[in-house]
Amino acid sequence: MKGNDSLVLLKGSSLSMLCQVMGKGVAFATNFIFARMLGPSLLGNYYLGITLLTITSSVAAMGLPKGALRYVVEFRARKEKENIRSIIYISILLGLSSSIIFMLIIFFFRESIAVLFPNANVALILRYLFWLLPFSILLPILTEILRGCRQFTVIIFGQSFLWAVLILCSFLVIAFFSSDKMNTGHAFLAYIIGTVSIFLIYVVTLRKWLLNNTKSRAYKYNEVHITKNLVKTSLPLLIVSASSMLLTWTDTIMLGSLLDSKDVGIYGAALRIAILISFILGAINSVIPTLIGENYHSSNRGDLQCMLRTICTWLVYLVIPLLIIFINFPKEIMTLFGTEFGAGYMVLVVLSLSQFINVFFGPVGYLLMMSGYERALSGITVACGLLNVLGNWILIPKIGILGAAISTGGTLVLQNLFMASVALKQMKIKATPKAPWFIAGIVLIMALISFVLKDYKVTLRIISAGVELLIGGVLILKCVIDDSDKRLVANVLKQVGIN
């Protein structure tokens, strides 16, 4: 990995990691307060609403966020400033047009949608979803545009931390001034305040960047050609995005349709805890797409390979402690939200293991997306998304929320395996940590020990977790982290002035 790239990655990912840690802490506190004040059923309605919003906005965005990111990075590398401005305006215009269409669809088909969720308060959900939709479509577009412009600080701070703080603070203020018992509507209102605030911050930031880095709007460039290229690139990415939504949120949607809101609330709490394992990957992903695109288009394949393998190795090493905690103490963690949430402890174990595998393969999805392999990526995500729908449809009626976790976790693992296989065969790049089978073996042994001891006293499990952490950490440090990693760390520390 080149020195400049190392410095950019370190600075960006360090800031992102700090914001992710603080943001995840605030988000955990938010979910905890929501769970305590709303209970599983009302919390389930909230989670179902946010899931429907996420899926709808992802489809309505038409793949524009990732398409805009790719072309902003490409035009920056070519120093085509006017084309950057064009791609930004075109992306926003297309996003606005799509949001109007989907708002009309929600308005005219709201009764048909409500039939799909007989046990949820869909009328309330759709009311808030209607007003949130334009912001939820445009916000990802603005986020990826700012990422392509290397405005990492504002998107990292805004998306990873400030958004969560605004939602929590808004909810607490509403609770303080409200004379009624807190309900799902109050939670949605807090979410609206947080979302609109971040949207306005991103608009101001992007406008400032455009004024400082591009000339006034020029129509002499072939914007029709740019629009066609953007749509041509974005449509496969729409398939990727929609299929990713199937993979990520099918469980919540089908639980809301087949079971009741209480099950959605318990499952949603477990899911949001398990996702904490991948927060470091999220920090890296805030910075890495730009570096992947620049290295790939500059033909720096060797640097790209070194960067990815090093990232995957250190990601695994850093998240193992959190995995050990989650698989050794799932009941204790879940009951923090309330005694009724304890029923989801095995869901937490399954989802935690699948999130670890997601971290294991690092930013392999961005590798394919930023390197021109959108079609392969879309094919994989479509297949895995449909497989997840089938798995949830079969398993949820049989074993409830655990079936949703098994289906979603299993298809997430398969997706990463297929993407890594394409990267290896087509690009000759290994998107895995160093000594992957050794690391996988250690984690498997940890998981088996935790499963055997799951019904034993907490004291014994604390001792077991400590031994797992000590032995596993030492083995990986001694057998996986090599001299190249140590030299890389030393060089990066030297660049930032730490000897």
Secondary structure, DSSP 8 states (H G I E B T S, - for coil): --HHHHHHHHHHHHHHHHHHHHHHHHHHHHHHHHHHHHHHHHHHHHHHHHHHHHHHHHHHTTTHHHHHHHHHHHHHHHT-HHHHHHHHHHHHHHHHHHHHHHHHHHHHSHHHHHHT-TTS-HHHHHHHHHHHHHHHHHHHHHHHHHHHTT-HHHHHHIIIIIHHHHHHHHHHHHHHH--S---HHHHHHHHHHHHHHHHHHHHHHHHHHHHHHS-S---SS-HHHHHHHHHHHHHHHHHHHHHHHHHHHHHHHHHHHHS-HHHHHHHHHHHHHHGGGGHHHHHHHTTHHHHHHHHHHTT-HHHHHHHHHHHHHHHHHHHHHHHHHHHHSHHHHHGGG-GGGGGGHHHHHHHHHHHHHHHHTTTHHHHHHHTT-HHHHHHHHHHHHHHHHHHHHHHHHHHTHHHHHHHHHHHHHHHHHHHHHHHHHHH----S-SSHHHHHHHHHHHHHHHHHTTTS-HHHHHHHHHHHHHHHHHHHHHHTS-HHHHHHHHHHHHHTT--
